[in-house]
Amino acid sequence: MANLGMINKTLGRTGLQVTQIGYGSMGLRGPKTWGVRVVDDEDADRFLNRVLDVGINFIDTSPDYGVSEQRIGRYIGARRDEFYLATKCGCCPRQHEDHLEVRHDWKKDVLERNIESSLDRLRTDYIDLLQFHGGDAETLQREGLIDTLCGFRDSGLIRFIGASSSLPNLPGLIELDVFDTFQVPYSCLAPQHHDVITSAAATEAGIIIRGGIAHGGPDAEIERPALDDIWKSACLDEVLPTGMSRAELILRYTLSHPHCHTTIVGTCDPQHLAENVAAAARGPLAGDLLQEIRERVSRAL
Ligand SMILES: NC(=O)c1ccc[n+]([C@@H]2O[C@H](COP(=O)([O-])OP(=O)(O)OC[C@H]3O[C@@H](n4cnc5c(N)ncnc54)[C@H](OP(=O)(O)O)[C@@H]3O)[C@@H](O)[C@H]2O)c1
């Protein structure tokens, strides 16, 4: 497998050696879902193969992401030994005529339906990492759902269990000390989870960062005004090194978090994919630049 200068990290207690740039496949959700852009089948096929060709070995998906799971199964199922596969559970998406409604239900039968359909759509007989797509510690315990995932693991359907979550639910989930990984949002423009990531990593869990390029920041095709406002209030253009794009600064800041084992960047643009891989190969940002960005953003928030 190609690995164009990509840095590998150990995904916490799973022991998996993952590329620090992973792939988040939410953008491959297809038509009649949500958002402004639809990626067609041909482009999805080309793009998923490109993701593997550049050496990325960790892919995140969910039953909630439209046809993302089907596309992964159909277009790169034959290359299954080249990547670690993470999906989610607790998902009850409902397809309406013109949009996809995303809902979660914390019941055992939902998890059983999710694992069965994910294995089928992904054309595989095992999933490396099954993550709760939200949920809080009390509900997951009360409904016996952690035991359900352990049962899937014992029967070989999955290898590891994780939680994709955020504040305020994360501390309770971390305290359970049962999760092999946590998927957490984080970037220099949304740094609120910095410390809870450190707490999660202290349980030896693997850390998967989402939102790690902050939707591309102010360069993005799909604008996120709130993130753009933070960039502007913090005057980050003033510290952007000559020749570095805003997306590169944001991404390399994320990669600089000492516990960022992988960040599942959600691009569907081959040019951005190449830029992100090249940016990551340049490594973490220098300490004084990190500090300057951190201080400016904390004053701006
Ligand atoms: N609750 C959950 O579990 C949850 C929630 C949200 C997301 N996720 C996971 O996390 C993944 C990533 O999340 P996300 O998409 O919200 O955040 P993200 O990866 O920070 O942002 C993706 C956006 O950034 C843009 N982008 C990427 N590289 C760029 C570059 N070099 N220059 C300019 N723009 C660039 C992409 O546009 P282009 O396509 O134009 O490059 C896309 O619009 C998802 O795919 C999904 O797997 C999980």
The ligand as an SDF file (V2000), in Angstrom:
LIG
                    3D

 48 52  0  0  0  0  0  0  0  0999 V2000
  -21.6590   12.5440   15.5770 N   0  0  0  0  0  0  0  0  0  0  0  0
  -20.7910   11.9500   14.7820 C   0  0  0  0  0  0  0  0  0  0  0  0
  -20.4340   10.8150   14.9720 O   0  0  0  0  0  0  0  0  0  0  0  0
  -20.2230   12.7190   13.6180 C   0  0  0  0  0  0  0  0  0  0  0  0
  -20.6820   14.0090   13.3280 C   0  0  0  0  0  0  0  0  0  0  0  0
  -20.0850   14.6770   12.2550 C   0  0  0  0  0  0  0  0  0  0  0  0
  -19.0820   14.0530   11.5040 C   0  0  0  0  0  0  0  0  0  0  0  0
  -18.6710   12.7830   11.7980 N   0  0  0  0  0  0  0  0  0  0  0  0
  -17.6060   12.1140   11.0370 C   0  0  0  0  0  0  0  0  0  0  0  0
  -16.5140   13.0170   10.9030 O   0  0  0  0  0  0  0  0  0  0  0  0
  -16.2040   13.2090    9.5150 C   0  0  0  0  0  0  0  0  0  0  0  0
  -15.7010   14.6170    9.2980 C   0  0  0  0  0  0  0  0  0  0  0  0
  -16.6410   15.5420    9.7900 O   0  0  0  0  0  0  0  0  0  0  0  0
  -17.0350   16.8900    9.0890 P   0  0  0  0  0  0  0  0  0  0  0  0
  -17.2290   16.6740    7.6240 O   0  0  0  0  0  0  0  0  0  0  0  0
  -18.1380   17.4460    9.8730 O   0  0  0  0  0  0  0  0  0  0  0  0
  -15.7600   17.8220    9.3610 O   0  0  0  0  0  0  0  0  0  0  0  0
  -14.4140   18.1620    8.5560 P   0  0  0  0  0  0  0  0  0  0  0  0
  -13.7250   16.9530    8.0680 O   0  0  0  0  0  0  0  0  0  0  0  0
  -13.6760   19.0870    9.4390 O   0  0  0  0  0  0  0  0  0  0  0  0
  -14.9310   19.0380    7.3240 O   0  0  0  0  0  0  0  0  0  0  0  0
  -15.2340   18.5180    6.0640 C   0  0  0  0  0  0  0  0  0  0  0  0
  -15.3890   19.6980    5.1270 C   0  0  0  0  0  0  0  0  0  0  0  0
  -14.0890   20.3140    4.9660 O   0  0  0  0  0  0  0  0  0  0  0  0
  -13.8490   20.5760    3.6090 C   0  0  0  0  0  0  0  0  0  0  0  0
  -12.4280   20.3880    3.3450 N   0  0  0  0  0  0  0  0  0  0  0  0
  -11.6520   19.2840    3.5590 C   0  0  0  0  0  0  0  0  0  0  0  0
  -10.3920   19.5040    3.1900 N   0  0  0  0  0  0  0  0  0  0  0  0
  -10.3350   20.7790    2.7190 C   0  0  0  0  0  0  0  0  0  0  0  0
   -9.2940   21.5830    2.1840 C   0  0  0  0  0  0  0  0  0  0  0  0
   -8.0390   21.1340    2.0480 N   0  0  0  0  0  0  0  0  0  0  0  0
   -9.6090   22.8610    1.7890 N   0  0  0  0  0  0  0  0  0  0  0  0
  -10.8570   23.3340    1.9080 C   0  0  0  0  0  0  0  0  0  0  0  0
  -11.8970   22.6160    2.4110 N   0  0  0  0  0  0  0  0  0  0  0  0
  -11.6370   21.3380    2.8020 C   0  0  0  0  0  0  0  0  0  0  0  0
  -14.6910   19.5600    2.8650 C   0  0  0  0  0  0  0  0  0  0  0  0
  -15.0630   20.0740    1.6160 O   0  0  0  0  0  0  0  0  0  0  0  0
  -14.5100   19.3990    0.2370 P   0  0  0  0  0  0  0  0  0  0  0  0
  -15.2630   18.1310    0.0790 O   0  0  0  0  0  0  0  0  0  0  0  0
  -14.8240   20.4480   -0.7500 O   0  0  0  0  0  0  0  0  0  0  0  0
  -13.0400   19.1700    0.4280 O   0  0  0  0  0  0  0  0  0  0  0  0
  -15.9090   19.3670    3.7600 C   0  0  0  0  0  0  0  0  0  0  0  0
  -16.9270   20.3000    3.4280 O   0  0  0  0  0  0  0  0  0  0  0  0
  -17.5120   12.8760    8.7900 C   0  0  0  0  0  0  0  0  0  0  0  0
  -17.3170   12.5150    7.4540 O   0  0  0  0  0  0  0  0  0  0  0  0
  -18.0060   11.7190    9.6120 C   0  0  0  0  0  0  0  0  0  0  0  0
  -17.3290   10.5330    9.2390 O   0  0  0  0  0  0  0  0  0  0  0  0
  -19.2150   12.1180   12.8680 C   0  0  0  0  0  0  0  0  0  0  0  0
  1  2  1  0
  2  3  2  0
  2  4  1  0
  4  5  1  0
  4 48  2  0
  5  6  2  0
  6  7  1  0
  7  8  2  0
  8  9  1  0
  8 48  1  0
  9 10  1  0
  9 46  1  0
 10 11  1  0
 11 12  1  0
 11 44  1  0
 12 13  1  0
 13 14  1  0
 14 15  2  0
 14 16  1  0
 14 17  1  0
 17 18  1  0
 18 19  2  0
 18 20  1  0
 18 21  1  0
 21 22  1  0
 22 23  1  0
 23 24  1  0
 23 42  1  0
 24 25  1  0
 25 26  1  0
 25 36  1  0
 26 27  1  0
 26 35  1  0
 27 28  2  0
 28 29  1  0
 29 30  1  0
 29 35  2  0
 30 31  1  0
 30 32  2  0
 32 33  1  0
 33 34  2  0
 34 35  1  0
 36 37  1  0
 36 42  1  0
 37 38  1  0
 38 39  2  0
 38 40  1  0
 38 41  1  0
 42 43  1  0
 44 45  1  0
 44 46  1  0
 46 47  1  0
M  CHG  2   8   1  16  -1
M  END
$$$$
